[in-house]
Structures are given as structure tokens and as C-alpha cells.
Amino acid sequence: MIKYLLISRKNPITKEYAYHASAIPVTPVNLEEIAENISATCTVNSADVKAVLDALQTQVIRCLRNGQSVRLGDLGSFHARISSKAAATEEDFDGEKNIRGVLVRFTPSSKMRYELSPKNPNMSLVRQ
């Protein structure tokens, strides 16, 4: 169940206000909790699950550093993007000065998009 509030926001073009749904922030679930939950549904103990999840984190970071995207089955994929300031010419572009940073983008799989869609009968959205 995802809880939401209605928030009044101003349209920057028309300057009119309209109401939009905004998800209520909740306490995140940490890696240890996920490992315990996975362990409760299978024969692997939570320490082994956590070790695998720790290794997964390390591998995702390694792959992204190497310029690869990472596809995690029905979850989706991660890929790196570069944020940079523009330069007038190719010769004026200096990687150290113009590149602001590397951003990680997550693209959900079609299954995840459906599972979190209001069209899914199992999805629950509750206004607070």
C-alpha cells in the first residue's frame, strides 16, 4: 500500500494551481531487513543472503564504473549518465572542469511498472 497526500502545485507556464498526488515518505527498509525477509521465505540463512546482497552491490558498482549497464531481471536496469557543463567548442571541453559528476539511473522493468501501476488490481493506493 502506497500512501499519498494531495499537494497544490503551481504550473510554471499557466501560473494556475492544481492538485497532484505525492507519495508520503516512509522509513526505508535496509539490507539486513531484506536479507531476513528473504531468509524467512527460503532455506538460505540471513547471513548467506546478506553476503550475496553485499556481493551484488559490489558487482553493480564495478560494472557501472566500467561503463556497463546492469540488468537485474524483473527489477529493472541501472546505467550511468554523465552530468556536464557545456563548452563552446570541442577543444574548450575539459573533462575535469566540465564534468560535474556521474549519475546513476534506474529504469524499472515492464513487470515492475505493471506491479506498481494503478491498473494492477493488487496495487493499493491510499489517500491520507
C-alpha atoms as one frame of an Amber mdcrd trajectory, in Angstrom:
protein
   0.000   0.000   0.000   1.398   3.378  -1.007   0.047   6.311   0.986  -0.226
   9.734  -0.619  -1.249  13.311   0.054  -2.713  15.871  -2.323  -0.372  18.796
  -2.880  -1.255  22.070  -4.597   1.396  22.971  -7.185   1.709  25.965  -9.482
   2.025  25.296 -13.220   5.128  27.273 -14.310   3.578  28.045 -17.700  -0.048
  28.863 -16.918   0.635  30.042 -13.324  -2.511  28.185 -12.229  -2.582  25.874
  -9.218  -3.721  22.271  -9.439  -3.685  19.303  -7.075  -1.306  16.394  -7.564
  -0.762  13.171  -5.624   2.522  12.995  -3.723   3.765   9.796  -2.063   4.291
  10.085   1.680   7.922   9.368   2.598   8.382   6.303   4.772  11.275   4.728
   6.646  13.437   2.806   4.173  13.985  -0.936   4.543  17.677  -1.683   4.982
  19.754  -4.524   3.554  19.659  -6.554   6.777  15.852  -6.456   6.888  15.643
  -7.538   3.255  18.088 -10.385   3.956  15.980 -11.517   6.922  12.767 -11.356
   4.865  14.322 -13.388   2.046  15.674 -15.908   4.543  12.193 -16.363   6.004
  10.850 -17.424   2.592  13.554 -19.922   1.615  16.131 -22.350   3.025  19.070
 -19.907   2.959  20.000 -18.251   6.245  20.034 -14.448   6.538  23.846 -14.235
   6.837  24.257 -16.021   3.486  21.576 -13.859   1.849  23.275 -10.715   3.171
  26.639 -11.913   1.848  25.132 -12.389  -1.616  23.396  -8.981  -1.500  26.678
  -7.334  -0.403  28.433  -9.006  -3.335  25.630  -7.843  -5.657  26.143  -4.238
  -4.541  29.890  -4.530  -5.188  29.331  -6.017  -8.650  26.742  -3.408  -9.668
  29.166  -0.608  -8.718  32.055  -2.342 -10.528  30.010  -2.767 -13.702  28.792
   0.844 -13.655  32.381   2.078 -13.157  33.333   0.037 -16.242  30.650   1.750
 -18.313  28.326  -1.250 -18.380  24.622  -1.252 -17.631  23.275  -3.820 -15.185
  20.006  -5.656 -15.770  18.527  -7.275 -12.649  15.792  -9.488 -14.047  12.269
  -8.297 -13.297  13.528  -5.394 -11.169  14.980  -3.344 -13.990  18.335  -1.948
 -15.001  20.931   0.527 -13.792  23.109   2.640 -16.041  25.454   5.585 -15.583
  24.895   9.051 -17.023  27.295  11.978 -17.061  26.324  15.484 -15.971  28.455
  18.188 -17.550  28.648  21.909 -18.274  28.604  22.872 -21.930  31.670  24.127
 -23.797  31.570  26.380 -26.838  33.834  24.081 -28.860  35.165  20.558 -28.640
  38.637  21.962 -27.909  37.250  24.031 -24.989  35.826  20.961 -23.282  37.975
  19.868 -20.321  36.783  16.689 -18.621  37.976  17.728 -15.166  36.375  21.189
 -15.383  33.238  20.464 -17.382  32.138  17.111 -15.992  30.120  17.713 -12.838
  29.589  14.082 -11.915  28.234  10.684 -12.745  24.566   9.946 -12.090  23.061
   6.502 -11.716  19.713   5.959 -13.376  17.342   3.107 -12.663  14.840   2.003
 -15.298  12.173  -0.347 -13.971  11.285  -3.445 -15.986   7.874  -3.704 -17.613
   6.870  -6.198 -14.903   7.804  -3.762 -12.122   5.978  -0.926 -13.888   2.853
  -3.098 -14.061   3.170  -4.304 -10.457   3.279  -0.669  -9.272   0.615   0.543
 -11.689  -2.808   1.731 -10.506  -4.178  -0.586 -13.240  -2.875  -3.624 -11.322
  -5.744  -4.953  -9.162  -3.223  -5.923  -6.448  -1.844  -2.374  -6.157  -3.188
  -0.320  -3.277  -3.023   3.475  -3.172  -4.456   5.157  -0.072  -5.066   8.881
   0.359  -4.141  10.188   3.795
